[in-house]
Structures are given as C-alpha cells and as structure tokens.
Amino acid sequence: MAHNESRNVREAIKSQPLRGQRALVLGVANDQSIAYGCARIFRLLGADIALTYLNEKARPHVEPLARELGASILAPCDVAKNGELEAVFAQIKDRWGGLDIALHSIAFAPKDDLQGRLVDSSSEGFKVAMDISCHSFIRMARLAEPLMANGGTLLAMSYQGANKVVPNYNLMGPVKAALESAMRYLAYELGEKHIRVHAVSPGPLKTRAASGIKEFDVLLSQALQRAPIGELVDIDDVGLTTAYLTTPFARRLTGTVTYVDGGLSIMG
C-alpha cells in the first residue's frame, strides 16, 4: 500500500465512523476469510462485533479471532440447521437490544455439483446451494429488520460469476445471480425503514471457500494479469470498501453491487 493510501487509511480509522455501531458478521472460518477482514475493519472503525462459527470443528479457528476483536458475542451458526440463525439473533436482541450492520459471507455447494457442469447439476445440490448461499441472506434480513429500528445496513458477498461466465464457477454462477437479485428486492422492500442493502463483489482471493473451485490457481493468475491495477485484492481491501458502505458517507446508497477487484470486472 502506498504511503498516501496508508495515511488515508490511518486517518479513517482514527475518526472511527462506526463508533457505537453493532455489527454481526456471519461466515468467519479463519484469519484468511473475507468475513474476518470485514470484521477487523469494522472493529478498527469503532463497531462492536458479533461473530459466528459454523460448528465445533470450526470453533478453535474462530474463537481466537473473536478474542482479538473483543467480540461481544460468539455463537455457533449453521444456517442449514433449523433454529441456529434465529438463536444468534435472539442473543443479539438480549445482549444489544438492536443491530446496525449484518454481513452475510456464506456460500456452499456440494463438491460434485460445484466442480461439474451446470447442465449436470443435481436438483438436490442446486437446492442446497441456493438455500445456504442465497435464501439464508433473505432469512438474515427478515431477522435483522425488527432489530434495525433506526435503520441499518445489510451486506452480502457476491462474485463476478453472477453476471459473466467464469470458467469452473459452474453452479455458483446462477446462485450468486439470485443473491444479487435478492439484494435489490430487499433494498426496495426495506428502504422505507432506512435499511440499506448491498452486495460486495471481490476479485479472486485465496480463501477456504475458493479452494473448492476447480483450477482456482489459474483464475488467480489470470486475474493478476488482466486487472488494470495489476494487483490482487486482499481481505483488508474488501473490508475497507464494505465498511464504507455502512458509514454515513454512503447514506444515500442502496441496492448496489460494488466491485473490489482492481478493475477486473471492466475487462472484456
């Protein structure tokens, strides 16, 4: 990061535009997760944090991050299990009484369906991918709505494969397209309550979720070669842009898809 950029980031952090805000972050798996990058920036900008972990296997990887961030809430949340997402929001209501920011960074598809052709995808695999990767965002919005009495921001993580063909992204392309469409409809429905809704679309990143994509290293190499800025993004880049969308600086923005990809998305 250039000297001037570093200084600007430090100044933004010092001003703490999210002081007093309460932020829920779903989808942290480890310290390489996009969700962790966002949670870390939210915290640096002054927000109180609630984190979730998928299951007991994931807990040892997330618990130290929760301590590092001084998270007020750490709870299990497998959105595929009835009641777990609802239990997280019950904790938030009991502990905080309200919520200002909710970030959804969850995606899953069965391996055979993810790595095979879309035309060969199974009905069950498609349903699972859509439920976990898209409908759980809608459920999150429904649960967040009554806790955002003074407005708030809902965020989902998307990818360029939602609207352009990315080889080997396969089943997740239509699923992310549905997620982006859901985001726009939620922005329309919740706008009158001053709840803003956005999707953030990062460039390729080495995360645990991305490791399931076939020939992902080739995708990274091509992104590095084709992006106008000539650099890959990292989780802090995504966190800074995501945080901006939650601040008063973006108070009149809603229903957007914001690309954090070094310009890769503009290339033909």
Summary of the structure (lengths in Angstrom):
residues: 268
radius of gyration: 17.6
end to end distance: 27.0
largest distance: 51.4
contacts: 911
relative contact order: 0.14
helix: 51%
strand: 14%
